[in-house]
Amino acid sequence: MTVYRDTALGFIGIESDGQAIVRVVLNPPLSCHDQPQAEGDSIIEEAFRQLELYAAGQLETFDLPLSPQGTPFMKKVWDALLRIPYGQTSSYRDIAEEIGSPKACRAVGMANHRNPIPIFIPCHRVIGCRGELTGYAGGLAMKQRLLDREQRAFLLHTCDGELFASP
């Protein structure tokens, strides 16, 4: 079952198999906007609740059962994405090295692209090796908003609410 809702991050669909989140749909087709706002199972409801807390800067780590479907290599990449700290980024090269496949940057990129559970598995935290933004299922503007939101909240948290100017 997929439930679509307007959230602080945009119109998003979340799908569950009754045991875990299996898919997140960013920018769903317009036809989904006309569907009634259905109640989801408890996992979907909790996912939307945590998504709103995350969007408000009140949650850094999601605590949800996730069950992404993919190859063993993809799952290795997605596990590595889950270890990228909130408010920080990694490159495709960093991820390739972390999973023990330093020459597999392109394959890491493809696995990142095929992540079925964006935001909860934070593929938005992966950028190019020169610091440039690369593709994102929700579009580059959404990726930039997610990164900005996390970095702002991270700075506020680590500086105890005070922002310090660089020398």
GIVENUR-V159857 format. One record per residue. N is the residue number from 1. RES is the residue in one letter. PHI is phi in whole degrees, -180 to 180 (* if undefined). PSI is psi in degrees with one decimal (none if undefined). Layout:
{{N & RES & PHI & PSI} {N & RES & PHI & PSI}}
//
This chain:
{{1 & M & * & 133.0} {2 & T & -114 & 130.2} {3 & V & -114 & 132.2} {4 & Y & -109 & 137.3} {5 & R & -149 & 153.9} {6 & D & -78 & 130.0} {7 & T & -129 & 174.4} {8 & A & -64 & -16.1} {9 & L & -100 & -0.5} {10 & G & 120 & -176.7} {11 & F & -79 & 120.5} {12 & I & -135 & 144.8} {13 & G & -111 & 139.5} {14 & I & -127 & 130.7} {15 & E & -117 & 139.7} {16 & S & -128 & 153.8} {17 & D & -100 & 12.6} {18 & G & 94 & -18.1} {19 & Q & -117 & -29.6} {20 & A & -157 & 163.7} {21 & I & -76 & 130.3} {22 & V & -116 & -17.6} {23 & R & -161 & 144.4} {24 & V & -125 & 132.0} {25 & V & -110 & 114.2} {26 & L & -95 & 139.9} {27 & N & 53 & 57.1} {28 & P & -65 & 163.0} {29 & P & -59 & 154.3} {30 & L & -57 & -30.7} {31 & S & -61 & -26.2} {32 & C & -73 & -24.1} {33 & H & -66 & -26.2} {34 & D & -86 & -7.6} {35 & Q & -71 & 144.7} {36 & P & -61 & 149.6} {37 & Q & -74 & 87.8} {38 & A & -76 & 151.9} {39 & E & -78 & 140.0} {40 & G & -101 & -179.3} {41 & D & -71 & 174.5} {42 & S & -61 & -31.1} {43 & I & -69 & -42.6} {44 & I & -65 & -43.6} {45 & E & -61 & -42.2} {46 & E & -66 & -37.4} {47 & A & -63 & -44.8} {48 & F & -65 & -38.9} {49 & R & -61 & -48.0} {50 & Q & -67 & -34.8} {51 & L & -62 & -41.7} {52 & E & -68 & -40.1} {53 & L & -63 & -41.8} {54 & Y & -61 & -46.8} {55 & A & -62 & -30.6} {56 & A & -85 & 0.2} {57 & G & 77 & 17.4} {58 & Q & -104 & 1.3} {59 & L & -143 & 126.9} {60 & E & -104 & -29.4} {61 & T & -128 & 125.9} {62 & F & -79 & 145.0} {63 & D & -124 & 80.7} {64 & L & -138 & 148.4} {65 & P & -74 & 126.1} {66 & L & -120 & 139.6} {67 & S & -138 & 72.7} {68 & P & -74 & 140.0} {69 & Q & -100 & 127.5} {70 & G & -177 & -177.4} {71 & T & -72 & 164.8} {72 & P & -57 & -38.9} {73 & F & -63 & -46.6} {74 & M & -58 & -43.9} {75 & K & -64 & -34.7} {76 & K & -62 & -45.0} {77 & V & -63 & -47.1} {78 & W & -64 & -35.8} {79 & D & -63 & -39.6} {80 & A & -65 & -37.2} {81 & L & -61 & -37.2} {82 & L & -65 & -18.9} {83 & R & -93 & -3.0} {84 & I & -73 & 121.3} {85 & P & -63 & 146.1} {86 & Y & -53 & 134.8} {87 & G & 82 & 3.1} {88 & Q & -125 & 168.7} {89 & T & -130 & 162.9} {90 & S & -136 & 159.2} {91 & S & -99 & 166.6} {92 & Y & -59 & -38.3} {93 & R & -63 & -43.9} {94 & D & -57 & -45.3} {95 & I & -66 & -43.9} {96 & A & -58 & -43.9} {97 & E & -67 & -40.6} {98 & E & -62 & -36.4} {99 & I & -89 & 6.0} {100 & G & 82 & 19.7} {101 & S & -130 & 67.5} {102 & P & -59 & -20.4} {103 & K & -96 & 6.0} {104 & A & -100 & 34.9} {105 & C & -57 & -43.9} {106 & R & -66 & -40.1} {107 & A & -66 & -36.9} {108 & V & -62 & -42.3} {109 & G & -60 & -42.1} {110 & M & -67 & -40.7} {111 & A & -65 & -40.3} {112 & N & -61 & -43.5} {113 & H & -63 & -32.5} {114 & R & -94 & 8.3} {115 & N & -57 & 116.2} {116 & P & -81 & -7.0} {117 & I & -130 & 61.2} {118 & P & -61 & 160.2} {119 & I & 75 & -59.2} {120 & F & -67 & -38.8} {121 & I & -104 & 102.6} {122 & P & -75 & 69.0} {123 & C & -68 & -16.2} {124 & H & -67 & -16.4} {125 & R & -83 & 0.4} {126 & V & -99 & 127.1} {127 & I & -128 & 171.1} {128 & G & -68 & 162.1} {129 & C & -66 & -17.8} {130 & R & -97 & 10.2} {131 & G & 88 & 4.8} {132 & E & -83 & 149.6} {133 & L & -72 & 141.5} {134 & T & -121 & 176.7} {135 & G & -49 & 156.4} {136 & Y & -155 & 139.3} {137 & A & -57 & -33.2} {138 & G & -89 & 2.1} {139 & G & 95 & 155.2} {140 & L & -65 & -31.6} {141 & A & -64 & -41.9} {142 & M & -66 & -41.9} {143 & K & -58 & -45.8} {144 & Q & -63 & -40.7} {145 & R & -63 & -42.9} {146 & L & -63 & -45.8} {147 & L & -64 & -44.0} {148 & D & -62 & -44.2} {149 & R & -61 & -46.3} {150 & E & -66 & -45.1} {151 & Q & -66 & -37.7} {152 & R & -64 & -48.8} {153 & A & -64 & -39.1} {154 & F & -63 & -45.0} {155 & L & -63 & -43.9} {156 & L & -63 & -40.3} {157 & H & -69 & -46.1} {158 & T & -75 & -21.5} {159 & C & -103 & 16.2} {160 & D & 52 & 41.0} {161 & G & 85 & -2.2} {162 & E & -112 & 132.0} {163 & L & -97 & 131.8} {164 & F & -108 & 139.4} {165 & A & -77 & 145.5} {166 & S & -73 & 147.4} {167 & P & -68 & none}}
//
